[in-house]
Amino acid sequence: MNISEEYKDIAERAVSTGIQAALGVTAGMSLANIDMDAMALVATVFISAAASVVKSGVAQKLVGDDTASLVTLKRDPKTGRFMSTKKKKG
């Protein structure tokens, strides 16, 4: 199965967002001493990951730099690596 780089980028962001949401909700519940059932936790993680997918898809169409980021990054044409946009002191 051949998955395009754009879809891999979106999937990676969605999984990362889901894990972060699960950790954040779990830690928050522990700190606030609040109980949450497993289905509410799963729903929270799913909604967070789905929002990430929607944002990433919109960003790919709006920014158009082959990433799922809302930030436009410049690439070095020789290496393909992202370049710093900071001005050098001289």
PyMOL Python script that loads the backbone (N, CA, C, O; Angstrom):
from pymol import cmd

cmd.read_pdbstr("""\
ATOM      1  N   MET A   1       0.851  -1.174   0.000  1.00  0.00           N
ATOM      2  CA  MET A   1       0.000   0.000   0.000  1.00  0.00           C
ATOM      3  C   MET A   1       0.895   1.234   0.000  1.00  0.00           C
ATOM      4  O   MET A   1       1.786   1.364   0.839  1.00  0.00           O
ATOM      5  N   ASN A   2       0.654   2.131  -0.938  1.00  0.00           N
ATOM      6  CA  ASN A   2       1.456   3.335  -1.080  1.00  0.00           C
ATOM      7  C   ASN A   2       0.661   4.545  -0.587  1.00  0.00           C
ATOM      8  O   ASN A   2      -0.304   4.962  -1.226  1.00  0.00           O
ATOM      9  N   ILE A   3       1.072   5.102   0.550  1.00  0.00           N
ATOM     10  CA  ILE A   3       0.389   6.252   1.136  1.00  0.00           C
ATOM     11  C   ILE A   3       1.214   7.494   0.842  1.00  0.00           C
ATOM     12  O   ILE A   3       2.430   7.502   1.040  1.00  0.00           O
ATOM     13  N   SER A   4       0.548   8.548   0.368  1.00  0.00           N
ATOM     14  CA  SER A   4       1.270   9.768   0.018  1.00  0.00           C
ATOM     15  C   SER A   4       1.837  10.440   1.268  1.00  0.00           C
ATOM     16  O   SER A   4       1.366  10.213   2.382  1.00  0.00           O
ATOM     17  N   GLU A   5       2.843  11.258   1.061  1.00  0.00           N
ATOM     18  CA  GLU A   5       3.492  11.974   2.166  1.00  0.00           C
ATOM     19  C   GLU A   5       2.500  12.890   2.887  1.00  0.00           C
ATOM     20  O   GLU A   5       2.572  13.045   4.106  1.00  0.00           O
ATOM     21  N   GLU A   6       1.573  13.498   2.136  1.00  0.00           N
ATOM     22  CA  GLU A   6       0.591  14.393   2.746  1.00  0.00           C
ATOM     23  C   GLU A   6      -0.288  13.642   3.741  1.00  0.00           C
ATOM     24  O   GLU A   6      -0.558  14.134   4.837  1.00  0.00           O
ATOM     25  N   TYR A   7      -0.736  12.440   3.350  1.00  0.00           N
ATOM     26  CA  TYR A   7      -1.581  11.664   4.252  1.00  0.00           C
ATOM     27  C   TYR A   7      -0.793  11.136   5.445  1.00  0.00           C
ATOM     28  O   TYR A   7      -1.335  11.034   6.546  1.00  0.00           O
ATOM     29  N   LYS A   8       0.469  10.803   5.243  1.00  0.00           N
ATOM     30  CA  LYS A   8       1.316  10.377   6.369  1.00  0.00           C
ATOM     31  C   LYS A   8       1.477  11.526   7.363  1.00  0.00           C
ATOM     32  O   LYS A   8       1.443  11.315   8.575  1.00  0.00           O
ATOM     33  N   ASP A   9       1.653  12.744   6.840  1.00  0.00           N
ATOM     34  CA  ASP A   9       1.797  13.928   7.690  1.00  0.00           C
ATOM     35  C   ASP A   9       0.534  14.145   8.516  1.00  0.00           C
ATOM     36  O   ASP A   9       0.608  14.389   9.720  1.00  0.00           O
ATOM     37  N   ILE A  10      -0.623  14.056   7.865  1.00  0.00           N
ATOM     38  CA  ILE A  10      -1.901  14.242   8.566  1.00  0.00           C
ATOM     39  C   ILE A  10      -2.104  13.144   9.610  1.00  0.00           C
ATOM     40  O   ILE A  10      -2.524  13.430  10.731  1.00  0.00           O
ATOM     41  N   ALA A  11      -1.812  11.894   9.254  1.00  0.00           N
ATOM     42  CA  ALA A  11      -1.992  10.779  10.188  1.00  0.00           C
ATOM     43  C   ALA A  11      -1.081  10.925  11.403  1.00  0.00           C
ATOM     44  O   ALA A  11      -1.502  10.688  12.535  1.00  0.00           O
ATOM     45  N   GLU A  12       0.161  11.313  11.163  1.00  0.00           N
ATOM     46  CA  GLU A  12       1.104  11.495  12.279  1.00  0.00           C
ATOM     47  C   GLU A  12       0.605  12.577  13.223  1.00  0.00           C
ATOM     48  O   GLU A  12       0.676  12.419  14.442  1.00  0.00           O
ATOM     49  N   ARG A  13       0.105  13.667  12.673  1.00  0.00           N
ATOM     50  CA  ARG A  13      -0.407  14.752  13.521  1.00  0.00           C
ATOM     51  C   ARG A  13      -1.649  14.327  14.290  1.00  0.00           C
ATOM     52  O   ARG A  13      -1.812  14.698  15.453  1.00  0.00           O
ATOM     53  N   ALA A  14      -2.529  13.553  13.657  1.00  0.00           N
ATOM     54  CA  ALA A  14      -3.751  13.097  14.326  1.00  0.00           C
ATOM     55  C   ALA A  14      -3.426  12.143  15.476  1.00  0.00           C
ATOM     56  O   ALA A  14      -3.999  12.255  16.560  1.00  0.00           O
ATOM     57  N   VAL A  15      -2.511  11.211  15.241  1.00  0.00           N
ATOM     58  CA  VAL A  15      -2.113  10.271  16.298  1.00  0.00           C
ATOM     59  C   VAL A  15      -1.453  11.024  17.445  1.00  0.00           C
ATOM     60  O   VAL A  15      -1.747  10.767  18.612  1.00  0.00           O
ATOM     61  N   SER A  16      -0.568  11.945  17.115  1.00  0.00           N
ATOM     62  CA  SER A  16       0.110  12.737  18.138  1.00  0.00           C
ATOM     63  C   SER A  16      -0.895  13.548  18.957  1.00  0.00           C
ATOM     64  O   SER A  16      -0.800  13.602  20.183  1.00  0.00           O
ATOM     65  N   THR A  17      -1.845  14.170  18.285  1.00  0.00           N
ATOM     66  CA  THR A  17      -2.868  14.954  18.987  1.00  0.00           C
ATOM     67  C   THR A  17      -3.712  14.059  19.886  1.00  0.00           C
ATOM     68  O   THR A  17      -4.031  14.437  21.013  1.00  0.00           O
ATOM     69  N   GLY A  18      -4.073  12.884  19.399  1.00  0.00           N
ATOM     70  CA  GLY A  18      -4.856  11.959  20.212  1.00  0.00           C
ATOM     71  C   GLY A  18      -4.123  11.526  21.471  1.00  0.00           C
ATOM     72  O   GLY A  18      -4.708  11.475  22.553  1.00  0.00           O
ATOM     73  N   ILE A  19      -2.841  11.213  21.325  1.00  0.00           N
ATOM     74  CA  ILE A  19      -2.040  10.815  22.490  1.00  0.00           C
ATOM     75  C   ILE A  19      -1.912  11.976  23.473  1.00  0.00           C
ATOM     76  O   ILE A  19      -2.046  11.783  24.681  1.00  0.00           O
ATOM     77  N   GLN A  20      -1.655  13.168  22.967  1.00  0.00           N
ATOM     78  CA  GLN A  20      -1.550  14.337  23.833  1.00  0.00           C
ATOM     79  C   GLN A  20      -2.862  14.605  24.559  1.00  0.00           C
ATOM     80  O   GLN A  20      -2.859  14.947  25.742  1.00  0.00           O
ATOM     81  N   ALA A  21      -3.985  14.451  23.857  1.00  0.00           N
ATOM     82  CA  ALA A  21      -5.292  14.662  24.485  1.00  0.00           C
ATOM     83  C   ALA A  21      -5.529  13.644  25.597  1.00  0.00           C
ATOM     84  O   ALA A  21      -6.006  13.995  26.676  1.00  0.00           O
ATOM     85  N   ALA A  22      -5.195  12.378  25.330  1.00  0.00           N
ATOM     86  CA  ALA A  22      -5.383  11.331  26.342  1.00  0.00           C
ATOM     87  C   ALA A  22      -4.535  11.607  27.572  1.00  0.00           C
ATOM     88  O   ALA A  22      -5.013  11.492  28.700  1.00  0.00           O
ATOM     89  N   LEU A  23      -3.276  11.971  27.355  1.00  0.00           N
ATOM     90  CA  LEU A  23      -2.394  12.271  28.488  1.00  0.00           C
ATOM     91  C   LEU A  23      -2.877  13.504  29.251  1.00  0.00           C
ATOM     92  O   LEU A  23      -2.876  13.518  30.482  1.00  0.00           O
ATOM     93  N   GLY A  24      -3.285  14.526  28.524  1.00  0.00           N
ATOM     94  CA  GLY A  24      -3.746  15.759  29.165  1.00  0.00           C
ATOM     95  C   GLY A  24      -5.007  15.558  29.980  1.00  0.00           C
ATOM     96  O   GLY A  24      -5.106  16.038  31.109  1.00  0.00           O
ATOM     97  N   VAL A  25      -5.974  14.847  29.410  1.00  0.00           N
ATOM     98  CA  VAL A  25      -7.225  14.595  30.132  1.00  0.00           C
ATOM     99  C   VAL A  25      -6.969  13.713  31.351  1.00  0.00           C
ATOM    100  O   VAL A  25      -7.499  13.968  32.432  1.00  0.00           O
ATOM    101  N   THR A  26      -6.155  12.678  31.171  1.00  0.00           N
ATOM    102  CA  THR A  26      -5.853  11.780  32.295  1.00  0.00           C
ATOM    103  C   THR A  26      -5.130  12.524  33.419  1.00  0.00           C
ATOM    104  O   THR A  26      -5.470  12.369  34.592  1.00  0.00           O
ATOM    105  N   ALA A  27      -4.139  13.327  33.057  1.00  0.00           N
ATOM    106  CA  ALA A  27      -3.405  14.095  34.075  1.00  0.00           C
ATOM    107  C   ALA A  27      -4.319  15.122  34.736  1.00  0.00           C
ATOM    108  O   ALA A  27      -4.279  15.300  35.953  1.00  0.00           O
ATOM    109  N   GLY A  28      -5.129  15.786  33.947  1.00  0.00           N
ATOM    110  CA  GLY A  28      -6.054  16.778  34.507  1.00  0.00           C
ATOM    111  C   GLY A  28      -7.051  16.158  35.462  1.00  0.00           C
ATOM    112  O   GLY A  28      -7.357  16.729  36.509  1.00  0.00           O
ATOM    113  N   MET A  29      -7.562  14.978  35.099  1.00  0.00           N
ATOM    114  CA  MET A  29      -8.506  14.283  35.986  1.00  0.00           C
ATOM    115  C   MET A  29      -7.829  13.892  37.291  1.00  0.00           C
ATOM    116  O   MET A  29      -8.432  13.985  38.360  1.00  0.00           O
ATOM    117  N   SER A  30      -6.585  13.458  37.206  1.00  0.00           N
ATOM    118  CA  SER A  30      -5.857  13.060  38.412  1.00  0.00           C
ATOM    119  C   SER A  30      -5.613  14.257  39.321  1.00  0.00           C
ATOM    120  O   SER A  30      -5.806  14.174  40.534  1.00  0.00           O
ATOM    121  N   LEU A  31      -5.189  15.370  38.730  1.00  0.00           N
ATOM    122  CA  LEU A  31      -4.912  16.566  39.524  1.00  0.00           C
ATOM    123  C   LEU A  31      -6.170  17.148  40.154  1.00  0.00           C
ATOM    124  O   LEU A  31      -6.140  17.615  41.293  1.00  0.00           O
ATOM    125  N   ALA A  32      -7.271  17.120  39.417  1.00  0.00           N
ATOM    126  CA  ALA A  32      -8.516  17.696  39.928  1.00  0.00           C
ATOM    127  C   ALA A  32      -9.346  16.683  40.699  1.00  0.00           C
ATOM    128  O   ALA A  32     -10.409  17.017  41.222  1.00  0.00           O
ATOM    129  N   ASN A  33      -8.863  15.440  40.773  1.00  0.00           N
ATOM    130  CA  ASN A  33      -9.561  14.369  41.477  1.00  0.00           C
ATOM    131  C   ASN A  33     -10.972  14.179  40.925  1.00  0.00           C
ATOM    132  O   ASN A  33     -11.941  14.109  41.681  1.00  0.00           O
ATOM    133  N   ILE A  34     -11.074  14.095  39.607  1.00  0.00           N
ATOM    134  CA  ILE A  34     -12.351  13.925  38.913  1.00  0.00           C
ATOM    135  C   ILE A  34     -12.347  12.561  38.231  1.00  0.00           C
ATOM    136  O   ILE A  34     -11.338  12.142  37.664  1.00  0.00           O
ATOM    137  N   ASP A  35     -13.478  11.878  38.291  1.00  0.00           N
ATOM    138  CA  ASP A  35     -13.614  10.590  37.604  1.00  0.00           C
ATOM    139  C   ASP A  35     -14.272  10.800  36.248  1.00  0.00           C
ATOM    140  O   ASP A  35     -15.220  11.573  36.113  1.00  0.00           O
ATOM    141  N   MET A  36     -13.750  10.093  35.242  1.00  0.00           N
ATOM    142  CA  MET A  36     -14.327  10.135  33.900  1.00  0.00           C
ATOM    143  C   MET A  36     -14.389   8.705  33.401  1.00  0.00           C
ATOM    144  O   MET A  36     -13.431   7.946  33.554  1.00  0.00           O
ATOM    145  N   ASP A  37     -15.514   8.335  32.805  1.00  0.00           N
ATOM    146  CA  ASP A  37     -15.600   6.968  32.302  1.00  0.00           C
ATOM    147  C   ASP A  37     -14.787   6.825  31.014  1.00  0.00           C
ATOM    148  O   ASP A  37     -14.421   7.813  30.376  1.00  0.00           O
ATOM    149  N   ALA A  38     -14.519   5.589  30.654  1.00  0.00           N
ATOM    150  CA  ALA A  38     -13.644   5.299  29.515  1.00  0.00           C
ATOM    151  C   ALA A  38     -14.221   5.824  28.204  1.00  0.00           C
ATOM    152  O   ALA A  38     -13.472   6.288  27.345  1.00  0.00           O
ATOM    153  N   MET A  39     -15.530   5.759  28.038  1.00  0.00           N
ATOM    154  CA  MET A  39     -16.152   6.232  26.797  1.00  0.00           C
ATOM    155  C   MET A  39     -15.985   7.741  26.629  1.00  0.00           C
ATOM    156  O   MET A  39     -15.788   8.214  25.510  1.00  0.00           O
ATOM    157  N   ALA A  40     -16.059   8.498  27.710  1.00  0.00           N
ATOM    158  CA  ALA A  40     -15.859   9.939  27.625  1.00  0.00           C
ATOM    159  C   ALA A  40     -14.414  10.254  27.241  1.00  0.00           C
ATOM    160  O   ALA A  40     -14.158  11.184  26.476  1.00  0.00           O
ATOM    161  N   LEU A  41     -13.474   9.478  27.773  1.00  0.00           N
ATOM    162  CA  LEU A  41     -12.067   9.662  27.417  1.00  0.00           C
ATOM    163  C   LEU A  41     -11.841   9.329  25.947  1.00  0.00           C
ATOM    164  O   LEU A  41     -11.148  10.066  25.246  1.00  0.00           O
ATOM    165  N   VAL A  42     -12.415   8.235  25.478  1.00  0.00           N
ATOM    166  CA  VAL A  42     -12.281   7.851  24.074  1.00  0.00           C
ATOM    167  C   VAL A  42     -12.904   8.917  23.169  1.00  0.00           C
ATOM    168  O   VAL A  42     -12.328   9.261  22.137  1.00  0.00           O
ATOM    169  N   ALA A  43     -14.055   9.436  23.540  1.00  0.00           N
ATOM    170  CA  ALA A  43     -14.717  10.479  22.749  1.00  0.00           C
ATOM    171  C   ALA A  43     -13.869  11.739  22.694  1.00  0.00           C
ATOM    172  O   ALA A  43     -13.760  12.365  21.640  1.00  0.00           O
ATOM    173  N   THR A  44     -13.270  12.116  23.813  1.00  0.00           N
ATOM    174  CA  THR A  44     -12.405  13.294  23.856  1.00  0.00           C
ATOM    175  C   THR A  44     -11.202  13.115  22.934  1.00  0.00           C
ATOM    176  O   THR A  44     -10.852  14.026  22.183  1.00  0.00           O
ATOM    177  N   VAL A  45     -10.576  11.955  22.990  1.00  0.00           N
ATOM    178  CA  VAL A  45      -9.418  11.668  22.143  1.00  0.00           C
ATOM    179  C   VAL A  45      -9.829  11.664  20.676  1.00  0.00           C
ATOM    180  O   VAL A  45      -9.124  12.229  19.840  1.00  0.00           O
ATOM    181  N   PHE A  46     -10.960  11.036  20.348  1.00  0.00           N
ATOM    182  CA  PHE A  46     -11.425  10.971  18.961  1.00  0.00           C
ATOM    183  C   PHE A  46     -11.738  12.362  18.416  1.00  0.00           C
ATOM    184  O   PHE A  46     -11.353  12.683  17.291  1.00  0.00           O
ATOM    185  N   ILE A  47     -12.424  13.183  19.190  1.00  0.00           N
ATOM    186  CA  ILE A  47     -12.762  14.540  18.743  1.00  0.00           C
ATOM    187  C   ILE A  47     -11.498  15.360  18.526  1.00  0.00           C
ATOM    188  O   ILE A  47     -11.409  16.113  17.556  1.00  0.00           O
ATOM    189  N   SER A  48     -10.527  15.226  19.411  1.00  0.00           N
ATOM    190  CA  SER A  48      -9.260  15.945  19.254  1.00  0.00           C
ATOM    191  C   SER A  48      -8.526  15.521  17.994  1.00  0.00           C
ATOM    192  O   SER A  48      -8.033  16.366  17.246  1.00  0.00           O
ATOM    193  N   ALA A  49      -8.450  14.221  17.755  1.00  0.00           N
ATOM    194  CA  ALA A  49      -7.768  13.714  16.558  1.00  0.00           C
ATOM    195  C   ALA A  49      -8.517  14.125  15.287  1.00  0.00           C
ATOM    196  O   ALA A  49      -7.891  14.478  14.288  1.00  0.00           O
ATOM    197  N   ALA A  50      -9.846  14.082  15.322  1.00  0.00           N
ATOM    198  CA  ALA A  50     -10.634  14.490  14.154  1.00  0.00           C
ATOM    199  C   ALA A  50     -10.433  15.970  13.856  1.00  0.00           C
ATOM    200  O   ALA A  50     -10.325  16.357  12.692  1.00  0.00           O
ATOM    201  N   ALA A  51     -10.381  16.801  14.895  1.00  0.00           N
ATOM    202  CA  ALA A  51     -10.130  18.228  14.691  1.00  0.00           C
ATOM    203  C   ALA A  51      -8.751  18.451  14.082  1.00  0.00           C
ATOM    204  O   ALA A  51      -8.573  19.349  13.259  1.00  0.00           O
ATOM    205  N   SER A  52      -7.786  17.649  14.476  1.00  0.00           N
ATOM    206  CA  SER A  52      -6.443  17.737  13.907  1.00  0.00           C
ATOM    207  C   SER A  52      -6.451  17.394  12.424  1.00  0.00           C
ATOM    208  O   SER A  52      -5.783  18.058  11.632  1.00  0.00           O
ATOM    209  N   VAL A  53      -7.195  16.370  12.045  1.00  0.00           N
ATOM    210  CA  VAL A  53      -7.289  15.975  10.639  1.00  0.00           C
ATOM    211  C   VAL A  53      -7.930  17.088   9.812  1.00  0.00           C
ATOM    212  O   VAL A  53      -7.449  17.411   8.726  1.00  0.00           O
ATOM    213  N   VAL A  54      -9.004  17.669  10.318  1.00  0.00           N
ATOM    214  CA  VAL A  54      -9.675  18.756   9.598  1.00  0.00           C
ATOM    215  C   VAL A  54      -8.738  19.952   9.442  1.00  0.00           C
ATOM    216  O   VAL A  54      -8.622  20.511   8.351  1.00  0.00           O
ATOM    217  N   LYS A  55      -8.064  20.349  10.534  1.00  0.00           N
ATOM    218  CA  LYS A  55      -7.140  21.485  10.471  1.00  0.00           C
ATOM    219  C   LYS A  55      -5.999  21.216   9.517  1.00  0.00           C
ATOM    220  O   LYS A  55      -5.600  22.103   8.762  1.00  0.00           O
ATOM    221  N   SER A  56      -5.470  20.016   9.537  1.00  0.00           N
ATOM    222  CA  SER A  56      -4.356  19.660   8.667  1.00  0.00           C
ATOM    223  C   SER A  56      -4.772  19.677   7.200  1.00  0.00           C
ATOM    224  O   SER A  56      -4.029  20.161   6.347  1.00  0.00           O
ATOM    225  N   GLY A  57      -5.946  19.156   6.909  1.00  0.00           N
ATOM    226  CA  GLY A  57      -6.441  19.159   5.536  1.00  0.00           C
ATOM    227  C   GLY A  57      -6.669  20.568   5.022  1.00  0.00           C
ATOM    228  O   GLY A  57      -6.324  20.879   3.882  1.00  0.00           O
ATOM    229  N   VAL A  58      -7.247  21.419   5.852  1.00  0.00           N
ATOM    230  CA  VAL A  58      -7.461  22.820   5.471  1.00  0.00           C
ATOM    231  C   VAL A  58      -6.118  23.515   5.270  1.00  0.00           C
ATOM    232  O   VAL A  58      -5.949  24.272   4.314  1.00  0.00           O
ATOM    233  N   ALA A  59      -5.172  23.265   6.153  1.00  0.00           N
ATOM    234  CA  ALA A  59      -3.854  23.908   6.048  1.00  0.00           C
ATOM    235  C   ALA A  59      -3.148  23.500   4.763  1.00  0.00           C
ATOM    236  O   ALA A  59      -2.500  24.332   4.128  1.00  0.00           O
ATOM    237  N   GLN A  60      -3.261  22.236   4.370  1.00  0.00           N
ATOM    238  CA  GLN A  60      -2.620  21.796   3.125  1.00  0.00           C
ATOM    239  C   GLN A  60      -3.181  22.540   1.925  1.00  0.00           C
ATOM    240  O   GLN A  60      -2.446  22.861   0.991  1.00  0.00           O
ATOM    241  N   LYS A  61      -4.471  22.815   1.943  1.00  0.00           N
ATOM    242  CA  LYS A  61      -5.093  23.507   0.812  1.00  0.00           C
ATOM    243  C   LYS A  61      -4.807  25.010   0.845  1.00  0.00           C
ATOM    244  O   LYS A  61      -4.610  25.620  -0.206  1.00  0.00           O
ATOM    245  N   LEU A  62      -4.782  25.614   2.036  1.00  0.00           N
ATOM    246  CA  LEU A  62      -4.590  27.060   2.147  1.00  0.00           C
ATOM    247  C   LEU A  62      -3.142  27.488   1.972  1.00  0.00           C
ATOM    248  O   LEU A  62      -2.859  28.446   1.254  1.00  0.00           O
ATOM    249  N   VAL A  63      -2.224  26.786   2.622  1.00  0.00           N
ATOM    250  CA  VAL A  63      -0.815  27.186   2.620  1.00  0.00           C
ATOM    251  C   VAL A  63      -0.116  26.659   1.377  1.00  0.00           C
ATOM    252  O   VAL A  63       0.622  27.394   0.719  1.00  0.00           O
ATOM    253  N   GLY A  64      -0.340  25.402   1.054  1.00  0.00           N
ATOM    254  CA  GLY A  64       0.196  24.827  -0.174  1.00  0.00           C
ATOM    255  C   GLY A  64       1.686  24.568  -0.185  1.00  0.00           C
ATOM    256  O   GLY A  64       2.305  24.626  -1.247  1.00  0.00           O
ATOM    257  N   ASP A  65       2.289  24.283   0.967  1.00  0.00           N
ATOM    258  CA  ASP A  65       3.722  23.978   0.987  1.00  0.00           C
ATOM    259  C   ASP A  65       4.001  22.508   1.269  1.00  0.00           C
ATOM    260  O   ASP A  65       5.064  22.166   1.788  1.00  0.00           O
ATOM    261  N   ASP A  66       3.059  21.641   0.934  1.00  0.00           N
ATOM    262  CA  ASP A  66       3.194  20.188   1.073  1.00  0.00           C
ATOM    263  C   ASP A  66       3.293  19.712   2.510  1.00  0.00           C
ATOM    264  O   ASP A  66       3.770  18.604   2.756  1.00  0.00           O
ATOM    265  N   THR A  67       2.855  20.519   3.465  1.00  0.00           N
ATOM    266  CA  THR A  67       2.789  20.069   4.853  1.00  0.00           C
ATOM    267  C   THR A  67       1.391  20.331   5.380  1.00  0.00           C
ATOM    268  O   THR A  67       0.595  21.017   4.738  1.00  0.00           O
ATOM    269  N   ALA A  68       1.095  19.786   6.544  1.00  0.00           N
ATOM    270  CA  ALA A  68      -0.198  20.000   7.179  1.00  0.00           C
ATOM    271  C   ALA A  68      -0.119  21.132   8.196  1.00  0.00           C
ATOM    272  O   ALA A  68      -0.929  21.194   9.121  1.00  0.00           O
ATOM    273  N   SER A  69       0.831  22.008   8.034  1.00  0.00           N
ATOM    274  CA  SER A  69       1.033  23.118   8.955  1.00  0.00           C
ATOM    275  C   SER A  69       0.441  24.396   8.392  1.00  0.00           C
ATOM    276  O   SER A  69       0.432  24.597   7.178  1.00  0.00           O
ATOM    277  N   LEU A  70      -0.050  25.253   9.259  1.00  0.00           N
ATOM    278  CA  LEU A  70      -0.543  26.566   8.847  1.00  0.00           C
ATOM    279  C   LEU A  70       0.606  27.549   8.638  1.00  0.00           C
ATOM    280  O   LEU A  70       0.401  28.648   8.123  1.00  0.00           O
ATOM    281  N   VAL A  71       1.797  27.159   9.033  1.00  0.00           N
ATOM    282  CA  VAL A  71       2.977  28.011   8.905  1.00  0.00           C
ATOM    283  C   VAL A  71       3.681  27.676   7.589  1.00  0.00           C
ATOM    284  O   VAL A  71       3.956  26.512   7.299  1.00  0.00           O
ATOM    285  N   THR A  72       3.964  28.699   6.810  1.00  0.00           N
ATOM    286  CA  THR A  72       4.679  28.488   5.560  1.00  0.00           C
ATOM    287  C   THR A  72       6.170  28.423   5.842  1.00  0.00           C
ATOM    288  O   THR A  72       6.731  29.333   6.453  1.00  0.00           O
ATOM    289  N   LEU A  73       6.805  27.360   5.403  1.00  0.00           N
ATOM    290  CA  LEU A  73       8.230  27.185   5.625  1.00  0.00           C
ATOM    291  C   LEU A  73       8.950  27.160   4.291  1.00  0.00           C
ATOM    292  O   LEU A  73       8.423  26.658   3.298  1.00  0.00           O
ATOM    293  N   LYS A  74      10.146  27.699   4.272  1.00  0.00           N
ATOM    294  CA  LYS A  74      10.943  27.696   3.050  1.00  0.00           C
ATOM    295  C   LYS A  74      11.894  26.507   3.090  1.00  0.00           C
ATOM    296  O   LYS A  74      12.449  26.173   4.137  1.00  0.00           O
ATOM    297  N   ARG A  75      12.072  25.873   1.933  1.00  0.00           N
ATOM    298  CA  ARG A  75      12.977  24.725   1.826  1.00  0.00           C
ATOM    299  C   ARG A  75      14.196  25.107   1.007  1.00  0.00           C
ATOM    300  O   ARG A  75      14.119  25.901   0.069  1.00  0.00           O
ATOM    301  N   ASP A  76      15.314  24.526   1.382  1.00  0.00           N
ATOM    302  CA  ASP A  76      16.534  24.689   0.610  1.00  0.00           C
ATOM    303  C   ASP A  76      16.368  23.870  -0.667  1.00  0.00           C
ATOM    304  O   ASP A  76      16.139  22.663  -0.591  1.00  0.00           O
ATOM    305  N   PRO A  77      16.480  24.501  -1.844  1.00  0.00           N
ATOM    306  CA  PRO A  77      16.256  23.751  -3.083  1.00  0.00           C
ATOM    307  C   PRO A  77      17.261  22.618  -3.315  1.00  0.00           C
ATOM    308  O   PRO A  77      16.955  21.652  -4.014  1.00  0.00           O
ATOM    309  N   LYS A  78      18.440  22.732  -2.739  1.00  0.00           N
ATOM    310  CA  LYS A  78      19.458  21.694  -2.930  1.00  0.00           C
ATOM    311  C   LYS A  78      19.207  20.474  -2.052  1.00  0.00           C
ATOM    312  O   LYS A  78      19.324  19.339  -2.514  1.00  0.00           O
ATOM    313  N   THR A  79      18.862  20.708  -0.784  1.00  0.00           N
ATOM    314  CA  THR A  79      18.733  19.601   0.164  1.00  0.00           C
ATOM    315  C   THR A  79      17.294  19.216   0.451  1.00  0.00           C
ATOM    316  O   THR A  79      17.034  18.090   0.874  1.00  0.00           O
ATOM    317  N   GLY A  80      16.348  20.129   0.229  1.00  0.00           N
ATOM    318  CA  GLY A  80      14.958  19.865   0.565  1.00  0.00           C
ATOM    319  C   GLY A  80      14.647  20.085   2.029  1.00  0.00           C
ATOM    320  O   GLY A  80      13.508  19.903   2.457  1.00  0.00           O
ATOM    321  N   ARG A  81      15.653  20.477   2.806  1.00  0.00           N
ATOM    322  CA  ARG A  81      15.464  20.705   4.239  1.00  0.00           C
ATOM    323  C   ARG A  81      14.886  22.091   4.465  1.00  0.00           C
ATOM    324  O   ARG A  81      15.071  22.995   3.650  1.00  0.00           O
ATOM    325  N   PHE A  82      14.183  22.249   5.579  1.00  0.00           N
ATOM    326  CA  PHE A  82      13.618  23.549   5.906  1.00  0.00           C
ATOM    327  C   PHE A  82      14.727  24.505   6.315  1.00  0.00           C
ATOM    328  O   PHE A  82      15.672  24.125   7.006  1.00  0.00           O
ATOM    329  N   MET A  83      14.595  25.753   5.877  1.00  0.00           N
ATOM    330  CA  MET A  83      15.605  26.777   6.174  1.00  0.00           C
ATOM    331  C   MET A  83      15.065  27.717   7.254  1.00  0.00           C
ATOM    332  O   MET A  83      13.856  27.918   7.379  1.00  0.00           O
ATOM    333  N   SER A  84      15.976  28.276   8.017  1.00  0.00           N
ATOM    334  CA  SER A  84      15.618  29.257   9.022  1.00  0.00           C
ATOM    335  C   SER A  84      15.205  30.554   8.342  1.00  0.00           C
ATOM    336  O   SER A  84      15.823  30.974   7.364  1.00  0.00           O
ATOM    337  N   THR A  85      14.167  31.183   8.859  1.00  0.00           N
ATOM    338  CA  THR A  85      13.729  32.455   8.300  1.00  0.00           C
ATOM    339  C   THR A  85      14.271  33.622   9.103  1.00  0.00           C
ATOM    340  O   THR A  85      13.969  34.779   8.810  1.00  0.00           O
ATOM    341  N   LYS A  86      15.081  33.316  10.127  1.00  0.00           N
ATOM    342  CA  LYS A  86      15.674  34.379  10.932  1.00  0.00           C
ATOM    343  C   LYS A  86      16.774  35.073  10.161  1.00  0.00           C
ATOM    344  O   LYS A  86      17.537  34.440   9.431  1.00  0.00           O
ATOM    345  N   LYS A  87      16.846  36.377  10.333  1.00  0.00           N
ATOM    346  CA  LYS A  87      17.891  37.136   9.660  1.00  0.00           C
ATOM    347  C   LYS A  87      19.197  36.997  10.426  1.00  0.00           C
ATOM    348  O   LYS A  87      19.223  37.029  11.656  1.00  0.00           O
ATOM    349  N   LYS A  88      20.268  36.845   9.680  1.00  0.00           N
ATOM    350  CA  LYS A  88      21.578  36.708  10.304  1.00  0.00           C
ATOM    351  C   LYS A  88      22.119  38.087  10.651  1.00  0.00           C
ATOM    352  O   LYS A  88      21.961  39.049   9.899  1.00  0.00           O
ATOM    353  N   LYS A  89      22.762  38.155  11.812  1.00  0.00           N
ATOM    354  CA  LYS A  89      23.405  39.421  12.200  1.00  0.00           C
ATOM    355  C   LYS A  89      24.702  39.568  11.410  1.00  0.00           C
ATOM    356  O   LYS A  89      25.475  38.619  11.276  1.00  0.00           O
ATOM    357  N   GLY A  90      24.918  40.735  10.908  1.00  0.00           N
ATOM    358  CA  GLY A  90      26.121  40.828  10.100  1.00  0.00           C
ATOM    359  C   GLY A  90      26.716  42.127  10.218  1.00  0.00           C
ATOM    360  O   GLY A  90      27.748  42.392   9.602  1.00  0.00           O
TER     361      GLY A  90
END
""", "prot")
cmd.dss("prot")
cmd.show_as("cartoon", "prot")
cmd.util.cbc("prot")
cmd.orient("prot")
